[in-house]
Amino acid sequence: MTTTSQSVRVSLGPRSYDILIGKGTLAASGGFVQERLRTARAVIITDARVESPHAAAVAASLSEAGLAVDILVVEEGEPTKCVAVAEALWNKLLDLEVDRKTAIVAVGG
């Protein structure tokens, strides 16, 4: 797949970060993450609506870039954007024994 993308820098001083925008970015996400974070592990957080094929494409790209990948899926919709779901995700991250070097990748809204 051809990737036509542009990296945009969000300037927030020490909290600055890059966003990759364009066609084919899901398939290129592994390299994008690995270039910036130099990590061995990623956890994707997504919702049930975009898990397949979008989060699956990101997981495949991260894996191809050499990262170990876990996917956490929440139900779709506004009701999941709440403290209870955030707490459940934090507990799942603890169960997975993530550390500060683990990349957390959100796929979806």
C-alpha positions in Angstrom: 0.0 0.0 0.0 1.3 3.5 -0.9 1.6 5.9 2.0 1.0 9.5 1.3 1.3 11.3 4.6 2.5 14.3 6.4 3.8 14.7 9.9 2.4 17.7 11.9 4.2 18.8 15.1 1.9 19.9 17.9 4.1 22.4 19.8 3.5 22.2 23.6 7.0 22.8 24.9 8.3 19.6 26.6 4.9 17.9 25.9 5.2 18.4 22.1 4.2 15.5 19.9 3.8 14.6 16.2 0.6 13.6 14.4 0.8 11.6 11.1 -2.0 12.6 8.7 -2.7 11.1 5.3 -3.5 8.0 3.2 -2.0 4.7 4.4 -1.1 5.9 7.8 -2.5 2.9 9.7 -0.1 0.6 7.8 2.8 3.0 8.5 2.0 3.5 12.2 4.5 1.0 13.5 7.5 2.8 12.0 6.1 6.1 13.1 5.8 5.0 16.7 9.1 3.1 16.8 11.0 6.1 15.3 9.8 8.4 18.1 9.6 6.2 21.1 12.1 3.4 20.6 9.9 1.0 22.6 9.5 -2.7 22.6 5.8 -2.8 23.5 2.5 -1.1 22.7 -1.0 -1.4 23.9 -3.8 -0.3 21.5 -7.0 1.0 23.0 -9.9 1.0 20.6 -13.6 0.5 20.5 -15.6 -2.4 19.1 -16.6 -0.5 16.0 -13.1 0.2 14.7 -11.3 -2.9 16.1 -11.5 -4.6 12.7 -10.0 -3.6 10.3 -8.5 -0.3 11.7 -7.0 -1.3 15.0 -6.0 -4.7 13.5 -4.1 -2.8 10.8 -2.3 -0.7 13.4 -1.5 -3.8 15.5 0.0 -5.5 12.4 2.1 -2.5 11.6 3.4 -2.2 15.2 4.2 -5.9 15.2 6.0 -5.7 11.9 8.1 -2.8 13.5 9.2 -5.3 16.2 6.8 -4.3 19.0 4.9 -6.7 21.2 1.2 -5.6 21.0 -1.9 -6.0 23.1 -5.3 -4.7 22.2 -7.9 -3.5 24.7 -11.4 -3.0 23.3 -14.2 -1.0 24.9 -17.8 -0.8 23.7 -18.5 1.9 21.2 -20.3 5.2 21.9 -20.3 8.1 24.3 -21.3 6.1 27.4 -17.8 4.5 27.5 -16.2 7.9 27.8 -16.5 7.9 31.6 -14.4 7.4 34.7 -15.6 3.8 35.2 -14.3 2.7 31.8 -11.1 4.6 32.4 -10.7 2.8 35.7 -11.3 -0.6 34.0 -8.7 0.3 31.4 -6.1 1.3 34.0 -6.7 -2.0 35.8 -6.2 -3.9 32.6 -3.0 -2.0 32.0 -1.9 -3.0 35.5 -2.8 -6.7 34.7 -0.7 -6.5 31.5 2.2 -5.1 33.6 2.8 -2.1 31.3 5.6 0.3 32.3 6.4 3.8 31.4 8.2 2.7 28.2 5.0 1.1 26.9 3.4 3.0 24.0 -0.3 3.5 24.5 -1.9 3.9 21.0 -5.5 5.1 20.7 -7.3 4.0 17.5 -10.7 5.6 17.0 -12.6 8.3 18.7 
